[in-house]
Structures are given as C-alpha cells and as structure tokens.
Amino acid sequence: MNDTIDLLEAIGSDASLRYAPAEELNSVLEQAQVSAEFGKAVASGDGAQLRELLGCMRVENAPQLHAVTFLDPG
C-alpha cells in the first residue's frame, strides 16, 4: 500500500505526470507494476474506484464553520 500511496503522491506532485497524456501515464503505471484495475482507475481519474481499491471512505466536503458562543447577558 505504501508504494501505491507514493506513486499517487508522485503523480499528484509532478505536473508533467499530473497532466500527462494517457499513454505516458500508462507507461509510468506499467513500470510501477500496478494492477490493471488500479492502473485503469488512475489513468481515467476515477476517484470513486481508487477509494474503493484503497479501502478509503469518502469524506464529503463541508464548509468549515467557526463556532461562536453567545452568552446570554440576562
């Protein structure tokens, strides 16, 4: 799993890989010897499939609200 995370981190942090044509990205994935299913999910940008393959749960985006406590002066 660590190798998988390292690979995803490398793709995300390297602009030449992050926006690479599918053929180039597939070459990188083949060199990393990832499974066909994982490679397909990465190459297609299928976040739902990646989360499923990695066993991750999706955390919905929610606005951050600052809690403010108002004291009743009465």
C-alpha positions, 0 to 999 in steps of 0.5 A: 500500500505504501508504494501505491500511496507514493506513486499517487503522491508522485503523480499528484506532485509532478505536473508533467505526470499530473497532466500527462497524456494517457499513454505516458501515464500508462507507461509510468503505471506499467513500470510501477507494476500496478494492477490493471484495475488500479492502473485503469482507475488512475489513468481515467481519474476515477476517484470513486474506484481508487477509494474503493481499491484503497479501502478509503471512505469518502469524506464529503466536503463541508464548509468549515464553520467557526463556532461562536458562543453567545452568552446570554447577558440576562 
